Every structure is written in structure tokens, then in C-alpha cells.
Amino acid sequence: MADAAPPPFRVSYPAPLLRRLLAWGDAAELVGLHSEYLAALRELRDRLESELRSFGDPVRNLWGMDGVLYRSLGRFFVTTYVVHNKQPIVLVQTVAMSPYSPLRAE
């Protein structure tokens, strides 16, 4: 019998960060990039649930939290997140607009 894939990690976002992501989605819709933006959000979610250690670069060990802080750079977002070492938990710390984002004001 083949080994089953491990369950995805549970990802937690702070409420103010979720509000910012919604506002950016509204901005994306206004400039005709809503479907691309939603695809980037889905990729962010999926990779944080299942490919979190290869998705970003480790920044530092957080000994007090028993986790590692990672940073990921994508087309729309720069994301920092903590991966717990023993539990399937990801704590998203920040999501900022990527310098490459088509939503960035010129």
C-alpha cells in the first residue's frame, strides 16, 4: 500500500491582512487583472498548505515559537510566514505588494 500524502498545513491570516487582500482584489478588478489576482491568491494558499518549505526562503529560526520564518517573493505578493516545526500550522505574518506587481502604482 502506498503512503498517503500528509494532510495540508492549516494556514492562519490576521484579519487586517485579509482586508488588505480584499482591497487589492477590488483594485485588480478595476484594472482588468481580477482573474490573474485570484489565480495568484489560489497559488499562495495552495503552496502555503502543501509546499511551504520550498515556496519561500528561510529567514531565521524562531526558537521560542519552535518554528522557522520564511519569505516568499511572487508576481503579486511578498509574503512572510512562520512554519511550526512540530504541528501542521502556518502563521502568515505579512503580505506586501511585490515590486513586480502590476497593481503597484507607478
PECORQUI-V114986 format. One record per residue. RES is the residue in three letters. SS is DSSP state (H for helix, E for strand, - for the rest). BURIAL is b if it has 16 or more other C-alpha atoms within 10 Angstrom, else e. Layout:
# PECORQUI-V114986
res: {RES;RES}
ss: {SS;SS}
burial: {BURIAL;BURIAL}
This chain:
# PECORQUI-V114986
res: {MET;ALA;ASP;ALA;ALA;PRO;PRO;PRO;PHE;ARG;VAL;SER;TYR;PRO;ALA;PRO;LEU;LEU;ARG;ARG;LEU;LEU;ALA;TRP;GLY;ASP;ALA;ALA;GLU;LEU;VAL;GLY;LEU;HIS;SER;GLU;TYR;LEU;ALA;ALA;LEU;ARG;GLU;LEU;ARG;ASP;ARG;LEU;GLU;SER;GLU;LEU;ARG;SER;PHE;GLY;ASP;PRO;VAL;ARG;ASN;LEU;TRP;GLY;MET;ASP;GLY;VAL;LEU;TYR;ARG;SER;LEU;GLY;ARG;PHE;PHE;VAL;THR;THR;TYR;VAL;VAL;HIS;ASN;LYS;GLN;PRO;ILE;VAL;LEU;VAL;GLN;THR;VAL;ALA;MET;SER;PRO;TYR;SER;PRO;LEU;ARG;ALA;GLU}
ss: {-;-;-;-;-;-;-;-;-;E;E;E;E;-;H;H;H;H;H;H;H;H;H;H;H;H;H;H;H;H;-;-;-;H;H;H;H;H;H;H;H;H;H;H;H;H;H;H;H;H;-;H;H;H;H;-;E;E;E;E;E;E;H;H;H;-;E;E;E;E;E;E;E;-;-;-;E;E;E;E;E;E;E;E;-;-;-;-;E;E;E;E;E;E;E;E;E;-;-;-;-;-;-;-;-;-}
burial: {e;e;e;e;e;e;e;e;b;e;b;e;e;e;e;e;e;e;e;e;b;e;e;b;b;e;e;b;e;e;e;e;e;b;e;e;b;e;e;b;b;e;e;b;e;e;b;b;b;b;e;b;b;e;b;b;e;b;e;e;e;e;e;e;e;e;b;b;b;b;b;b;b;b;e;b;b;b;b;b;b;b;b;b;e;e;e;e;b;b;b;b;b;e;b;e;b;b;e;e;e;e;b;e;e;e}
